[in-house]
Amino acid sequence: MDAAEFRRRGKEMVDYMANYLANIEQRPVYPDVKPGYLRSLIPTEAPLEPENYEDVIKDVERVIMPGVTHWHSPYFYAYFPTASSYPAMLADMLCGAIGGMGFTWASNPVITELEIVMLDWLGKMLKLPEHFIAGTHGQGGGVIQSTASEATLMSVLAARCKAIQQVQASNPGQSEAEILPKLVAYTSEQAHSSVERASLIGGVLMKKVPTDDNYAVGGGMFKKMLEEDKAAGLIPFYLCATLGTTPSCGFDHITELGPICNKENMWMHIDAAYAGSAFICPEFRPLLNGVEFADSFNFNPHKWLLTNFDCSTMWVKKRDDIIGVFKHSDQPFYLKHEHQESGLVTDYRNWQIPHGRRFRSLKLWFVFRMYGIQGLQAHIRKQVALAKEFESLVRADKRFEICAEVIMGLVCFRLKGSNQLTELLLKRITESREIHLVPCHLSGRFVLRFAICARTTDSRHIQQAWRHITQLTFEILQEPNH
Ligand SMILES: Cc1ncc(COP(=O)(O)O)c(C=O)c1O
């Protein structure tokens, strides 16, 4: 493909994308395919001779679309949202064209420089404490990780490194191998599975803290566990608190947990993967109170801030803590440059697991400028209002119950009675392919999660989704045995 054809095909592709998104609600939201469906639709080996573009694009509808779950359909209510907006998609196109790597400042100055400033912009939108903002006199700053999972892992590694140094400072004879088995990390029993994975990769024990009636961790139970573990000779060193848990969007009490962590010299990381975006709205910002006690904080603009995957923003109180993780690893000669860690710039490869890094801040720059803070706030508020609308529909129907407080864009609900009844309802919903949701377990109950996901979801979609759910419920309750 030469530049002239790229110009033509690129314009056609933008038309295809715009049409796809404009007409997405006409497609069944969930694909009707069986595992292995794709293998029989394409050759068993890659083509030896080049094919032409028409043949490739023709196969998009034949091969690709039948297997697509349409996350941006307004009838998609599963998991949490994955963000999408036209400005972010356009920025991603340009990122593809620039196509460079930004592992060090020198490898591509703009990638590092725009990222530092965009993380400051976003940090200020969230009213983060000054010490997290790079452009102040603090020692902190922000970085874009690929996912919240990577941010959590980096925080575990940084905390582990710091804890080992602290123990060795007071007990110089102790080796790392002696200290590691004594280190204990903590997180909520409702935390995302990626938190436990981080401890597995970090080679440290992680304990789950039981939650209260709102599926949140409070100071009391946490403190009790710490006392028991310290008495047993263990060294508590890390807590991952969650703001907006995955099952029910619960909020750990960070104003209670933070002072405990600070007093015990433990690292507190806050995972606000989904809910973090809402803190740009003053009415939701109080939920972030206590962030001043945290060593690191992370959320995903790629979930709820109209910035397509991947873009997970993380701030640390002290840059040196995170950079310290890899300071003993090799510093190849070809990566050295004269501005290294000059205080003005940083080499972001030292803040993350992979070496390579894309120009992800370009998406944030486009999105912030083209929506403005007010446009982004309007998006969050609209989606929360839609969740409230759905909640009222559920509450008005005596056959159903709400299972957790609705604070943001997630509604947890179930049919009253046995778990089997709600399980059957979900099975019928999934088979219908008209709307799509996933379940969770709360206090031993099988619960449906209804998350407002697509940017284009409106009241009429919510009303239609509820009509569909009640129609399927009516059919189930007519059946013998129910
Ligand atoms: C609270 C929480 N943390 C972490 C994650 C994982 O996010 P990522 O896919 O960015 O690793 C999720 C995903 O939904 C989540 O809800």
The ligand as an ORCA input file, in Angstrom:
! r2SCAN-3c Opt
* xyz 0 1
  C     -11.282     -2.089     40.792
  C     -10.561     -2.636     39.590
  N      -9.228     -2.763     39.625
  C      -8.530     -3.247     38.571
  C      -9.174     -3.617     37.412
  C      -8.344     -4.132     36.272
  O      -8.156     -3.095     35.369
  P      -7.089     -3.268     34.189
  O      -7.771     -4.070     33.130
  O      -6.808     -1.865     33.747
  O      -5.911     -3.964     34.727
  C     -10.566     -3.504     37.320
  C     -11.274     -3.911     36.109
  O     -12.442     -3.782     35.964
  C     -11.277     -3.008     38.434
  O     -12.600     -2.893     38.414
*
